[in-house]
């Protein structure tokens, strides 16, 4: 942002600086995920591309009535699907299949390659993996960097990928970053490798939406002002979609994800409403 320096950008966009016990939260995720896989093993790994990380897990209940696709965060440079199997706990008992996406990471690949991988993953899931009762409806959600990748689904011409023009029942980005230029002044960019041209090309601000699916943008109440602004500005830019903004009180950038698995939480209820 104009008028701000690198220290400001780091404070606003590096959530570990605002959450002293962040490591305690995210180090528990793979333990919880392993417990989920023991209780409810996923189907054999689904491959959607040639890169070793272009795979996803699909958890399927006995009689599915829809699907939730979850995309993890980590500023496109950390974490994996195996850390987030526990997200399925919020939806399997409600009859929903849950896909957890892996994607290539920076600096091994550029962010544009991750964008392409994400689109290929959804096309593969919809076209080749899900049954009719699962693909209608599908809700896509994602956290942080995965929130950007979730919102990307609304800015994609799916008919170019052999899908219906509007294959989504809803999109729920959680704590997403949609304007990428501010990240250039953060330490995270050492791995992400954004330059001004790439940040402009890949930012969702100013890009047209291509799907009329419902959009709900959620941010933890205790997150930085910039994480809130990012969702507010995307909602304004895509105002014709009549997006909803959700401020999750008392939650930080990491524990905001608990709302996906808590039955009475707004995030869980939002996705279930979209499924119908």
LOKESE-947188 format. One line per 5 residues: number of its first residue (from 0); for each residue x, y, z of C-alpha. Coordinates in steps of 0.05 Angstrom, whole numbers. Layout:
! residues N
NUM	X:Y:Z ~ ... .
//
This chain:
! residues 276
0	0:0:0 ~ 25:69:-17 ~ 51:108:42 ~ 69:47:83 ~ 136:13:95 .
5	161:-58:101 ~ 153:-59:176 ~ 79:-41:168 ~ 69:-95:115 ~ 102:-147:159 .
10	59:-130:219 ~ -5:-130:178 ~ 8:-192:135 ~ 50:-238:179 ~ -3:-266:226 .
15	49:-301:269 ~ 69:-233:296 ~ -2:-222:323 ~ -13:-292:350 ~ 42:-310:400 .
20	18:-383:406 ~ 9:-393:332 ~ 57:-452:330 ~ 17:-488:384 ~ -45:-482:341 .
25	-17:-505:274 ~ 28:-559:303 ~ -35:-593:329 ~ -66:-595:260 ~ -29:-656:232 .
30	-43:-695:296 ~ -117:-681:290 ~ -114:-697:216 ~ -83:-765:228 ~ -138:-782:278 .
35	-191:-764:225 ~ -158:-809:174 ~ -157:-867:224 ~ -232:-858:238 ~ -251:-846:166 .
40	-198:-864:114 ~ -200:-824:49 ~ -207:-857:-18 ~ -142:-873:-56 ~ -105:-809:-71 .
45	-133:-771:-130 ~ -81:-744:-179 ~ -97:-683:-222 ~ -29:-665:-252 ~ 43:-686:-263 .
50	75:-649:-204 ~ 85:-693:-142 ~ 40:-647:-101 ~ -17:-646:-152 ~ -59:-694:-113 .
55	-120:-690:-67 ~ -155:-732:-15 ~ -229:-746:-19 ~ -269:-767:43 ~ -335:-797:22 .
60	-395:-814:67 ~ -439:-873:52 ~ -493:-832:17 ~ -464:-765:-4 ~ -509:-706:-20 .
65	-457:-654:-39 ~ -383:-637:-33 ~ -339:-587:4 ~ -271:-572:-26 ~ -221:-544:24 .
70	-156:-508:2 ~ -102:-497:55 ~ -62:-435:69 ~ 11:-422:85 ~ 25:-365:37 .
75	32:-416:-20 ~ 97:-440:11 ~ 77:-485:70 ~ 30:-540:95 ~ -2:-598:58 .
80	-68:-634:53 ~ -46:-684:106 ~ -47:-627:157 ~ -121:-612:146 ~ -158:-678:142 .
85	-194:-657:206 ~ -234:-606:166 ~ -275:-665:141 ~ -301:-676:212 ~ -347:-617:204 .
90	-384:-645:143 ~ -379:-721:136 ~ -433:-734:189 ~ -478:-686:150 ~ -472:-729:87 .
95	-421:-687:50 ~ -360:-712:14 ~ -298:-670:31 ~ -239:-660:-16 ~ -174:-633:14 .
100	-128:-603:-39 ~ -52:-607:-45 ~ -18:-560:-94 ~ 54:-544:-113 ~ 89:-494:-68 .
105	134:-435:-78 ~ 193:-426:-89 ~ 191:-493:-126 ~ 140:-463:-174 ~ 114:-392:-186 .
110	46:-370:-161 ~ 17:-371:-231 ~ 32:-446:-234 ~ -7:-455:-169 ~ -66:-418:-199 .
115	-65:-464:-259 ~ -60:-525:-213 ~ -119:-503:-172 ~ -163:-496:-233 ~ -141:-564:-259 .
120	-156:-595:-192 ~ -228:-570:-191 ~ -240:-591:-263 ~ -213:-661:-249 ~ -254:-667:-186 .
125	-318:-645:-219 ~ -310:-681:-285 ~ -275:-746:-267 ~ -283:-761:-192 ~ -349:-739:-163 .
130	-415:-773:-176 ~ -477:-734:-196 ~ -501:-731:-124 ~ -434:-702:-102 ~ -422:-650:-156 .
135	-488:-616:-147 ~ -477:-580:-102 ~ -403:-562:-89 ~ -379:-509:-41 ~ -306:-486:-44 .
140	-273:-458:18 ~ -201:-441:34 ~ -158:-407:87 ~ -110:-349:79 ~ -71:-363:14 .
145	-123:-417:3 ~ -176:-363:11 ~ -147:-330:-50 ~ -148:-396:-87 ~ -221:-408:-66 .
150	-242:-339:-91 ~ -205:-354:-156 ~ -260:-404:-172 ~ -308:-346:-181 ~ -261:-313:-231 .
155	-253:-374:-276 ~ -288:-389:-342 ~ -304:-461:-326 ~ -333:-475:-394 ~ -261:-468:-420 .
160	-245:-528:-376 ~ -302:-570:-403 ~ -348:-556:-344 ~ -415:-520:-338 ~ -407:-445:-336 .
165	-431:-441:-264 ~ -414:-506:-228 ~ -411:-477:-157 ~ -461:-474:-101 ~ -419:-424:-62 .
170	-350:-399:-44 ~ -325:-384:26 ~ -256:-353:30 ~ -231:-348:102 ~ -179:-294:118 .
175	-160:-288:45 ~ -110:-242:11 ~ -137:-219:-57 ~ -93:-158:-73 ~ -22:-185:-75 .
180	21:-123:-82 ~ 27:-111:-7 ~ 60:-179:1 ~ 120:-155:-40 ~ 145:-117:22 .
185	141:-177:69 ~ 191:-231:87 ~ 143:-282:59 ~ 157:-256:-11 ~ 227:-287:-7 .
190	193:-352:-24 ~ 132:-326:-62 ~ 175:-285:-109 ~ 123:-234:-130 ~ 143:-175:-173 .
195	98:-117:-191 ~ 76:-147:-258 ~ 59:-214:-228 ~ 23:-183:-169 ~ -20:-142:-216 .
200	-34:-200:-262 ~ -54:-248:-207 ~ -91:-202:-159 ~ -167:-211:-159 ~ -180:-137:-147 .
205	-205:-108:-213 ~ -215:-176:-245 ~ -285:-196:-268 ~ -324:-250:-233 ~ -348:-306:-279 .
210	-395:-344:-233 ~ -457:-320:-196 ~ -448:-369:-139 ~ -459:-340:-69 ~ -397:-310:-38 .
215	-385:-305:36 ~ -319:-273:59 ~ -300:-290:131 ~ -245:-259:174 ~ -227:-271:247 .
220	-247:-213:291 ~ -177:-210:321 ~ -140:-207:255 ~ -102:-147:229 ~ -136:-88:194 .
225	-108:-109:127 ~ -139:-178:129 ~ -206:-145:141 ~ -194:-93:86 ~ -177:-147:36 .
230	-245:-180:44 ~ -282:-114:47 ~ -250:-90:-18 ~ -263:-155:-55 ~ -336:-152:-33 .
235	-340:-81:-60 ~ -307:-101:-126 ~ -355:-159:-135 ~ -415:-123:-107 ~ -461:-151:-162 .
240	-454:-219:-129 ~ -483:-188:-65 ~ -428:-220:-22 ~ -434:-228:53 ~ -379:-207:102 .
245	-372:-248:165 ~ -330:-224:224 ~ -317:-283:269 ~ -311:-254:339 ~ -254:-275:384 .
250	-217:-313:330 ~ -147:-301:304 ~ -117:-319:236 ~ -105:-391:257 ~ -161:-412:303 .
255	-213:-381:257 ~ -212:-448:221 ~ -245:-481:281 ~ -311:-453:255 ~ -310:-504:199 .
260	-317:-563:248 ~ -358:-533:304 ~ -431:-552:289 ~ -461:-487:314 ~ -407:-441:285 .
265	-425:-391:231 ~ -375:-418:181 ~ -402:-489:186 ~ -474:-465:182 ~ -458:-420:122 .
270	-430:-478:82 ~ -488:-524:101 ~ -538:-470:79 ~ -503:-465:11 ~ -508:-540:3 .
275	-582:-538:19 .
//
